[in-house]
Amino acid sequence: MAFLIGCLVASVSAQSGLYDSRFRETQIIALEHLWNEAQINRDAKALAGMIGDKFVNTEYDGEVSDRGKFLADIADPLFKPTTLTIQDVKVIQYQDTAVVTGLYHTAGSYHAKPYEHTGRFTDTWVLNDSRWQCVASHTSLLQK
């Protein structure tokens, strides 16, 4: 996983002078899928490389967490996601910032209690030092 993230970071560096929106959109969508894979695998280290130092996360229930709390929650052995998929993903670009919206479906268990959620998400990515980092994430529940 870290290798794939490194490849994406390297490709951003190699293309630093290129402002091709389709290329950037492909990168961002790939990062969103890597994010999901990291969550399924509870890979806090991979996610740490994808989020900014001042990252803020707002969950469907209104809980707001900073980078440290978000990563600790991912690493929590009582958090056992089994599926996380996204669809209808749209990327809106503003120079070195991208806002990603879409639908998500997730299922698993937390503290031995099963969960299944369907909702919308909004992630904000910033190109910082030739590397895309998610600086904010928000989910809204549609179906529990």
HELIX and SHEET records of a PDB file:
HELIX    1   1 ALA A    2  ALA A   14  1                                  13    
HELIX    2   2 SER A   21  ILE A   40  1                                  20    
HELIX    3   3 ALA A   44  ALA A   48  1                                   5    
HELIX    4   4 ARG A   67  ALA A   75  1                                   9    
SHEET    1   A 6 VAL A  64  ASP A  66  0                                        
SHEET    2   A 6 ILE A  51  THR A  58 -1                                        
SHEET    3   A 6 ARG A 131  GLN A 143  1                                        
SHEET    4   A 6 LYS A 113  ASN A 128 -1                                        
SHEET    5   A 6 THR A  97  TYR A 110 -1                                        
SHEET    6   A 6 PHE A  79  TYR A  94 -1                                        
END                                                                             
